[in-house]
Amino acid sequence: MGPDERQCVWRIQEHYHEILRDGAGASAEIVCERLAKELTHLPLSVLTFLDTRARKELDELSVTELESMSSLLRSRHGWALLCIASITKNGRLREWCVHWMDSHPSPEMLPFLILRLNDWVAPIRELAKEVAARQMVPEWANAYFECLPMIRRLNKLGRRDHGPFIRSAINFLRSPELEDFRERLLSSSDADVRREVFRLSIDADPHRAAERITNVIGSRDVLIKRFAFQCFWERAELQKSPLLEMFLLDLNLVHRQQTQLIGRKQNMPLAGFYRSVIDRVLESGGQLVIDGIELPVVLLENPKGTLRAALYGLGEVGKKGDVDAVLPFLSHQNTFI
């Protein structure tokens, strides 16, 4: 966690204490708005830290005191106060907050409801699980997608087996009617969400797996590429598609050499393949975009990277007779090549 996130956590605590000091007056709604803004910008990956810190540093608040602020809780940004109250060390208050999340549902509160799935008090855990299950409806799909990284990490936090809940949430997010959500979130600015949705999209629609993997071949996100290759490696039907050529020309050494194993099983002339790629570059004056080329478009978008991978590949599978294919590139302007 960086200094910006730590500052954000500090401001959240300050806003919460300010509301407790001033009560539920008009100024409290302004502070609630500030609190909501901070929570909206706080990465969900930091919530576990906030949850732990809150138990140690937030002032006590009773159920009666929070009930007296019910009009504030119902205001536009009142959900923010409720969320912070739900992570204090008062067990009765946390339980009351979960009941409020059930009777006054709001997608903004879902991350804090998921935190309570791992509460150290068993009845609160069970209550939170029931409430979260009731909120698995299409209207909440976007919130659930954004919380998917949190949901996946639940089992790592301990206290109970969250497997059944995790599976039900994933099955919900795989449903066909949520295809538009998955499509949109594949380009999410949140890397964790983007990765989780990519995994989910592959599982939800296996027939489009090759298309999905092709779209991320050129991605700079190492984890997405690693998962894409894992899918390719594990599914025989994908190994007969153009993906085979793509991964043979992957700059990642492990991906490339494992794909060579698949090529050998298919009796593919690997040295000939790499030489054909190199020859096409020579014929086209250093560019891969030439008429009638058979390589997938995604490889044409990075001709130098594809050439480097072909040279690496030929070095890995070729013989002495293939030296002539690489000699013309000794004076290439690209240092790597």
Solvent accessible surface area in square Angstrom, and as a share of the most:
residue,aa,sasa,rsa
1,M,98,0.44
2,G,27,0.26
3,P,107,0.67
4,D,111,0.57
5,E,45,0.20
6,R,120,0.44
7,Q,99,0.44
8,C,9,0.06
9,V,0,0.00
10,W,131,0.46
11,R,87,0.32
12,I,1,0.00
13,Q,13,0.06
14,E,69,0.31
15,H,26,0.12
16,Y,0,0.00
17,H,28,0.12
18,E,46,0.21
19,I,1,0.00
20,L,40,0.20
21,R,167,0.61
22,D,83,0.43
23,G,23,0.22
24,A,46,0.36
25,G,40,0.39
26,A,88,0.68
27,S,59,0.38
28,A,1,0.01
29,E,90,0.40
30,I,95,0.48
31,V,4,0.02
32,C,0,0.00
33,E,91,0.41
34,R,116,0.42
35,L,0,0.00
36,A,4,0.03
37,K,134,0.57
38,E,26,0.12
39,L,14,0.07
40,T,98,0.57
41,H,130,0.58
42,L,6,0.03
43,P,53,0.34
44,L,45,0.22
45,S,64,0.42
46,V,10,0.05
47,L,3,0.01
48,T,61,0.35
49,F,68,0.28
50,L,2,0.01
51,D,15,0.08
52,T,51,0.30
53,R,53,0.19
54,A,1,0.01
55,R,55,0.20
56,K,158,0.67
57,E,81,0.36
58,L,11,0.06
59,D,79,0.41
60,E,102,0.46
61,L,7,0.04
62,S,43,0.28
63,V,36,0.21
64,T,100,0.58
65,E,87,0.39
66,L,0,0.00
67,E,81,0.36
68,S,86,0.55
69,M,15,0.07
70,S,30,0.19
71,S,81,0.52
72,L,5,0.02
73,L,7,0.04
74,R,149,0.55
75,S,29,0.19
76,R,210,0.76
77,H,42,0.19
78,G,0,0.00
79,W,33,0.11
80,A,0,0.00
81,L,0,0.00
82,L,0,0.00
83,C,0,0.00
84,I,1,0.01
85,A,0,0.00
86,S,0,0.00
87,I,0,0.00
88,T,3,0.02
89,K,108,0.46
90,N,35,0.18
91,G,26,0.25
92,R,192,0.70
93,L,0,0.00
94,R,1,0.00
95,E,65,0.29
96,W,48,0.17
97,C,0,0.00
98,V,0,0.00
99,H,92,0.41
100,W,20,0.07
101,M,3,0.01
102,D,46,0.24
103,S,75,0.49
104,H,67,0.30
105,P,76,0.48
106,S,23,0.15
107,P,61,0.38
108,E,86,0.39
109,M,6,0.03
110,L,1,0.01
111,P,16,0.10
112,F,6,0.03
113,L,1,0.01
114,I,0,0.00
115,L,11,0.06
116,R,2,0.01
117,L,2,0.01
118,N,11,0.05
119,D,0,0.00
120,W,92,0.32
121,V,53,0.30
122,A,49,0.38
123,P,87,0.55
124,I,3,0.02
125,R,35,0.13
126,E,70,0.31
127,L,24,0.12
128,A,0,0.00
129,K,59,0.25
130,E,88,0.40
131,V,0,0.00
132,A,0,0.00
133,A,53,0.41
134,R,133,0.49
135,Q,11,0.05
136,M,33,0.15
137,V,53,0.30
138,P,66,0.41
139,E,139,0.62
140,W,26,0.09
141,A,0,0.00
142,N,53,0.27
143,A,12,0.10
144,Y,0,0.00
145,F,0,0.00
146,E,72,0.32
147,C,2,0.01
148,L,0,0.00
149,P,10,0.06
150,M,16,0.07
151,I,0,0.00
152,R,58,0.21
153,R,83,0.30
154,L,3,0.01
155,N,72,0.37
156,K,171,0.72
157,L,77,0.38
158,G,30,0.29
159,R,125,0.46
160,R,65,0.24
161,D,98,0.51
162,H,4,0.02
163,G,8,0.07
164,P,73,0.46
165,F,9,0.04
166,I,18,0.09
167,R,146,0.53
168,S,47,0.31
169,A,0,0.00
170,I,15,0.07
171,N,87,0.44
172,F,30,0.13
173,L,0,0.00
174,R,89,0.32
175,S,23,0.15
176,P,113,0.71
177,E,119,0.53
178,L,1,0.01
179,E,44,0.20
180,D,105,0.55
181,F,52,0.22
182,R,6,0.02
183,E,76,0.34
184,R,131,0.48
185,L,17,0.08
186,L,40,0.20
187,S,93,0.60
188,S,20,0.13
189,S,120,0.77
190,D,62,0.32
191,A,34,0.26
192,D,50,0.26
193,V,4,0.02
194,R,59,0.22
195,R,64,0.23
196,E,21,0.09
197,V,0,0.00
198,F,3,0.01
199,R,85,0.31
200,L,0,0.00
201,S,1,0.00
202,I,0,0.00
203,D,53,0.28
204,A,30,0.23
205,D,36,0.18
206,P,71,0.45
207,H,176,0.79
208,R,70,0.26
209,A,0,0.00
210,A,32,0.25
211,E,80,0.36
212,R,5,0.02
213,I,0,0.00
214,T,40,0.23
215,N,107,0.55
216,V,20,0.12
217,I,16,0.08
218,G,60,0.58
219,S,37,0.24
220,R,236,0.86
221,D,17,0.09
222,V,95,0.55
223,L,81,0.40
224,I,9,0.05
225,K,38,0.16
226,R,135,0.49
227,F,37,0.15
228,A,1,0.01
229,F,10,0.04
230,Q,86,0.38
231,C,5,0.03
232,F,0,0.00
233,W,93,0.33
234,E,113,0.51
235,R,56,0.21
236,A,68,0.53
237,E,114,0.51
238,L,9,0.04
239,Q,28,0.12
240,K,166,0.70
241,S,26,0.17
242,P,87,0.55
243,L,2,0.01
244,L,15,0.07
245,E,51,0.23
246,M,6,0.03
247,F,1,0.01
248,L,0,0.00
249,L,7,0.04
250,D,9,0.05
251,L,68,0.34
252,N,60,0.31
253,L,94,0.47
254,V,89,0.51
255,H,14,0.06
256,R,6,0.02
257,Q,74,0.33
258,Q,60,0.27
259,T,0,0.00
260,Q,5,0.02
261,L,87,0.43
262,I,9,0.05
263,G,0,0.00
264,R,121,0.44
265,K,166,0.71
266,Q,74,0.33
267,N,135,0.69
268,M,41,0.18
269,P,100,0.63
270,L,11,0.05
271,A,29,0.22
272,G,39,0.38
273,F,21,0.09
274,Y,0,0.00
275,R,63,0.23
276,S,39,0.25
277,V,0,0.00
278,I,0,0.00
279,D,54,0.28
280,R,53,0.20
281,V,2,0.01
282,L,80,0.40
283,E,133,0.60
284,S,25,0.16
285,G,69,0.67
286,G,29,0.28
287,Q,98,0.44
288,L,1,0.00
289,V,103,0.59
290,I,52,0.26
291,D,146,0.76
292,G,76,0.73
293,I,33,0.17
294,E,133,0.59
295,L,8,0.04
296,P,23,0.14
297,V,107,0.61
298,V,27,0.16
299,L,10,0.05
300,L,27,0.14
301,E,130,0.59
302,N,79,0.41
303,P,29,0.18
304,K,92,0.39
305,G,6,0.06
306,T,3,0.02
307,L,4,0.02
308,R,52,0.19
309,A,0,0.00
310,A,0,0.00
311,L,25,0.13
312,Y,87,0.33
313,G,0,0.00
314,L,5,0.02
315,G,67,0.65
316,E,59,0.27
317,V,27,0.16
318,G,26,0.25
319,K,168,0.71
320,K,188,0.80
321,G,59,0.57
322,D,19,0.10
323,V,74,0.42
324,D,81,0.42
325,A,4,0.03
326,V,46,0.27
327,L,94,0.47
328,P,70,0.44
329,F,13,0.05
330,L,146,0.73
331,S,104,0.67
332,H,52,0.23
333,Q,156,0.69
334,N,34,0.17
335,T,135,0.78
336,F,145,0.60
337,I,34,0.17
